[in-house]
Amino acid sequence: TALVALVALLDAAGVVLFDVQWTTEHLKSLGAVDITRDSYLRLLKEAQKSPILRQTETHG
């Protein structure tokens, strides 16, 4: 599916967090997992250092 391809591209680019908001059975079948708030905040902080995020913010 398109989501699987997107996640593969993001993973190859070193993206550490892909927030799907809701964990559905379908998303679980694609590898989504629930994480604690503390883990989310730690991963979010790490993700904010991503060159991809910085490039998107800079080049819109």
ChimeraX attribute file (.defattr): number of C-alpha atoms within 10 A of each C-alpha:
attribute: neighborCount
match mode: 1-to-1
recipient: residues
	/A:1	6
	/A:2	7
	/A:3	10
	/A:4	12
	/A:5	10
	/A:6	11
	/A:7	16
	/A:8	13
	/A:9	12
	/A:10	15
	/A:11	13
	/A:12	9
	/A:13	12
	/A:14	13
	/A:15	20
	/A:16	14
	/A:17	16
	/A:18	13
	/A:19	11
	/A:20	11
	/A:21	7
	/A:22	11
	/A:23	13
	/A:24	12
	/A:25	10
	/A:26	9
	/A:27	14
	/A:28	12
	/A:29	9
	/A:30	13
	/A:31	11
	/A:32	16
	/A:33	12
	/A:34	13
	/A:35	9
	/A:36	8
	/A:37	9
	/A:38	9
	/A:39	11
	/A:40	14
	/A:41	12
	/A:42	11
	/A:43	15
	/A:44	15
	/A:45	12
	/A:46	13
	/A:47	17
	/A:48	14
	/A:49	11
	/A:50	14
	/A:51	13
	/A:52	15
	/A:53	14
	/A:54	12
	/A:55	10
	/A:56	9
	/A:57	9
	/A:58	8
	/A:59	7
	/A:60	7
